[in-house]
Amino acid sequence: MTDGEKNSERNVPVERETNIECPVCSSKLFLVYYTTEISFEREIYIQSYVCHNCLYKESEIFQLNTGEPIRVTMYVKSPEDLGILLYRSPSTTVLIPEIAAEIYPGENSEGGIISIEGLLDSLRERFNTMIQDFEGDQEELKKILSFFDAIEKKEDESFTLILEDKSGKCRINSSKALIDRLDTLES
């Protein structure tokens, strides 16, 4: 069998009946699975449980390959930089040292492509829900609120964006981004 035949065979979904009952209608579920490649994540394994009776479906996606752990650093210096796209893999930690922001991946974290501005909007939404219970230093709170206000008004608020990824897949789509191996920085 040639490599091309192996590749095309791997990308064809396989379906098998299981002994698992559908949680909706109790019919037997079918397992559909295959391996494919996508941008950023490279090779992934997709499996779905499907009920042909009621059309219930539950899917999971698994990374098959990981690279060297990396740290991607970008100094965001202008409002134009906010439009730069980044890829955050499911294992990426996001750091913004100027406001002591640390976002760690959770158990069910998903990867995604987002602009720097979109990432900051998401961070601000989370912060706004936490602000009611904020018991820290009020000066620190004012600093964080001032940071988000400046970003929202597209004022010239410079900051450092750091992505740390054990899978080595995160990216910031800019020549301004600096990539370092994470393990060499930690030692």
C-alpha positions as CSV (number, residue, x, y, z in Angstrom):
1,M,0.0,0.0,0.0
2,T,1.4,3.4,-0.9
3,D,1.6,6.4,1.4
4,G,-1.2,8.1,-0.6
5,E,-3.5,5.1,-0.1
6,K,-2.8,5.0,3.7
7,N,-3.6,8.7,3.9
8,S,-6.8,8.5,2.1
9,E,-7.8,5.4,4.1
10,R,-7.1,7.3,7.4
11,N,-9.3,10.2,6.4
12,V,-12.4,8.0,5.7
13,P,-14.7,7.8,8.7
14,V,-15.3,4.4,10.1
15,E,-18.6,3.5,11.7
16,R,-19.2,0.7,14.2
17,E,-22.2,-0.3,16.2
18,T,-21.6,-0.3,20.0
19,N,-23.3,-1.8,23.0
20,I,-23.7,1.7,24.5
21,E,-27.3,2.9,24.9
22,C,-28.4,6.3,23.6
23,P,-29.1,8.6,26.6
24,V,-32.2,10.0,24.8
25,C,-34.0,7.0,23.3
26,S,-32.0,3.9,24.5
27,S,-31.3,2.7,21.0
28,K,-27.7,1.4,20.4
29,L,-25.2,4.1,19.6
30,F,-22.8,4.0,16.6
31,L,-19.2,5.1,17.0
32,V,-17.9,7.1,14.0
33,Y,-14.2,7.9,14.1
34,Y,-11.3,9.0,11.9
35,T,-8.0,10.8,11.8
36,T,-7.4,13.9,9.7
37,E,-5.2,17.0,9.6
38,I,-6.3,20.6,10.2
39,S,-4.5,23.9,10.3
40,F,-2.6,24.7,13.5
41,E,-3.4,21.4,15.2
42,R,-2.0,19.2,12.5
43,E,-3.1,15.6,13.1
44,I,-6.3,15.0,15.1
45,Y,-8.6,12.1,16.0
46,I,-12.3,12.7,15.8
47,Q,-14.8,10.4,17.4
48,S,-18.6,10.8,17.5
49,Y,-21.3,8.7,19.1
50,V,-24.4,8.9,16.9
51,C,-27.9,7.5,17.3
52,H,-29.6,6.7,14.0
53,N,-33.0,6.6,15.7
54,C,-33.2,10.0,17.4
55,L,-30.1,11.7,15.8
56,Y,-28.4,12.3,19.2
57,K,-24.7,13.1,18.7
58,E,-21.8,13.6,20.9
59,S,-18.3,14.3,19.5
60,E,-14.8,14.6,20.9
61,I,-11.6,15.8,19.2
62,F,-8.1,14.7,20.4
63,Q,-4.7,16.1,19.5
64,L,-2.4,13.3,18.2
65,N,0.9,15.2,17.9
66,T,2.5,17.8,20.0
67,G,5.5,19.9,19.4
68,E,8.1,21.4,21.7
69,P,6.7,23.7,24.4
70,I,6.9,27.3,23.3
71,R,6.4,30.8,24.6
72,V,5.2,33.4,22.1
73,T,5.7,37.0,23.2
74,M,4.4,40.1,21.5
75,Y,4.7,43.7,22.5
76,V,1.4,45.3,21.5
77,K,2.2,48.9,20.8
78,S,-0.6,50.4,18.8
79,P,-4.4,50.1,18.2
80,E,-3.6,48.4,14.8
81,D,-1.9,45.6,16.6
82,L,-5.3,44.7,18.2
83,G,-6.5,43.3,14.9
84,I,-3.7,40.7,14.7
85,L,-4.9,37.1,14.8
86,L,-3.7,34.5,17.1
87,Y,-4.3,30.8,17.6
88,R,-4.7,29.6,21.1
89,S,-4.5,25.8,21.4
90,P,-6.4,24.0,24.1
91,S,-3.2,23.9,26.2
92,T,-2.3,27.6,26.0
93,T,-1.8,29.8,29.0
94,V,-2.3,33.5,28.3
95,L,-0.4,36.1,30.3
96,I,-0.6,39.9,30.3
97,P,2.0,41.0,33.0
98,E,1.0,44.7,33.1
99,I,-2.3,43.8,34.7
100,A,-1.2,40.5,36.3
101,A,-3.6,38.6,34.1
102,E,-3.0,34.8,33.9
103,I,-5.5,32.6,32.1
104,Y,-4.8,28.9,32.4
105,P,-6.3,26.2,30.2
106,G,-9.1,24.3,31.8
107,E,-10.0,20.6,31.5
108,N,-12.4,21.3,28.7
109,S,-10.5,24.1,27.0
110,E,-10.9,24.4,23.3
111,G,-8.5,25.9,20.8
112,G,-9.5,28.8,18.6
113,I,-8.5,31.6,16.3
114,I,-9.2,35.1,17.6
115,S,-7.9,38.6,17.3
116,I,-5.9,40.2,20.1
117,E,-8.8,42.6,20.6
118,G,-11.3,39.7,20.8
119,L,-9.1,38.0,23.4
120,L,-9.1,41.2,25.4
121,D,-12.8,41.6,25.1
122,S,-13.3,38.0,26.4
123,L,-10.9,38.8,29.3
124,R,-12.7,42.0,30.2
125,E,-16.1,40.1,30.2
126,R,-14.6,37.6,32.7
127,F,-13.1,40.4,34.7
128,N,-16.5,42.2,34.9
129,T,-18.2,39.1,36.3
130,M,-15.4,38.8,38.9
131,I,-15.3,42.5,39.9
132,Q,-18.3,42.2,42.2
133,D,-16.4,39.9,44.5
134,F,-13.0,41.7,44.1
135,E,-11.3,41.9,47.5
136,G,-7.9,43.0,46.4
137,D,-6.0,46.3,46.3
138,Q,-8.3,49.1,45.0
139,E,-5.3,50.7,43.2
140,E,-4.7,47.5,41.3
141,L,-8.4,47.4,40.4
142,K,-8.2,51.0,39.1
143,K,-5.1,50.0,37.0
144,I,-7.0,47.1,35.4
145,L,-10.1,49.1,34.7
146,S,-7.9,51.9,33.2
147,F,-6.1,49.4,31.0
148,F,-9.4,48.0,29.6
149,D,-10.9,51.5,29.1
150,A,-7.8,52.5,27.1
151,I,-8.0,49.4,24.9
152,E,-11.8,50.0,24.3
153,K,-11.2,53.6,23.3
154,K,-8.4,52.6,21.0
155,E,-6.0,54.8,23.0
156,D,-2.3,54.0,22.7
157,E,-2.1,51.5,25.5
158,S,1.0,49.3,25.2
159,F,1.2,45.9,26.8
160,T,2.9,42.5,26.6
161,L,0.9,39.5,25.4
162,I,2.5,36.1,26.2
163,L,1.2,32.7,25.1
164,E,2.8,29.6,26.7
165,D,1.9,26.3,25.2
166,K,3.1,22.9,26.1
167,S,1.9,21.5,22.8
168,G,3.9,24.0,20.8
169,K,1.0,24.9,18.6
170,C,-0.1,28.4,19.7
171,R,0.7,31.3,17.3
172,I,0.5,35.0,16.9
173,N,0.2,35.9,13.2
174,S,2.7,38.7,13.2
175,S,6.4,39.1,12.5
176,K,6.5,41.1,15.7
177,A,5.9,37.9,17.7
178,L,8.9,36.4,19.3
179,I,9.0,32.6,19.8
180,D,11.2,30.8,22.3
181,R,11.3,27.2,23.5
182,L,9.6,27.1,26.8
183,D,11.9,24.5,28.5
184,T,15.0,26.5,27.8
185,L,13.4,29.6,29.4
186,E,12.4,27.7,32.5
187,S,15.8,26.2,33.3
